[in-house]
Amino acid sequence: MDDLDRNIVALLSQDARTSIAVLARRLKVARSTLQARLERLETSGAIAGYTLRLGDAARLGRIRATVLLAIEPRSQPAVLSRLKSMPQVERIHTTSGRIDLLVQIVSGSTAELDEALDRIGALDGVRSSESLIHLTTKMDRAV
């Protein structure tokens, strides 16, 4: 990716609904150039899709938490499979260090969150778990 590609991605990450004409004008390139770049970014997988990001009003009724998991040796595939089947699980990251998996979950109530945390902690192969409940988001630059 060159500077133009990075600028295209930056503008689209702010507002994925921006038209090609507006993007071309802001970036001072021809529409055909911008269309060709977008097609290349999509084909290469640099842009995987266009989506929306929920605002604070839509997130108010949702409780988010991060769960740090230490996994027994050779248990990770089975644990991952069970985590992926849970509707509350949004993301799973492998990590380095004392924690093996970082799991991000969301629920509609504290009771649902508590039940999900209990289910995760009781999975075969989970050695230990620690949960961190998200209180407020101070900044979100995720693309």
Phi, psi and omega in degrees: 000133176260186183300320179297315178301315180297321178293322176299311180298319180298314180294318179291330179290335175283321180204099183291350180270000180299132182289160179298321179299316180293317178300315181299318179295314181295325183269355179059047175228163178291149178302320181296323177296314180296317179299318179296318179296316178299316179298318179294318179296322178290315181296322181284347181092000178296323171249114184269345180166176180239131187216183176245159177242126181293139176274177182301322181298323180282338182271351187304321182272010183248135178252127181248149177212155172248133180244125178262122184242134168258129188248143174296149179306138178064015179259352188302315180302317180292319179296315178301317180301315180291321178296318180297337180277352181272122183295339180285341183279120179263317184217149174225126178239138168277152183224169173255159179102205186286341180257136181269320183228141172247117186245127177257127182234160178221145178213165181269349181206164177292328178295317179294320178298314180300317180295317179296318179296320177297317179298317180295313181296334182269357181298139174299131179101348177274116180281316178204157178220151176221130182248144179233114181275130180283127180266301176219157176259117181273332178201143178217103178255009183302137179254000000 
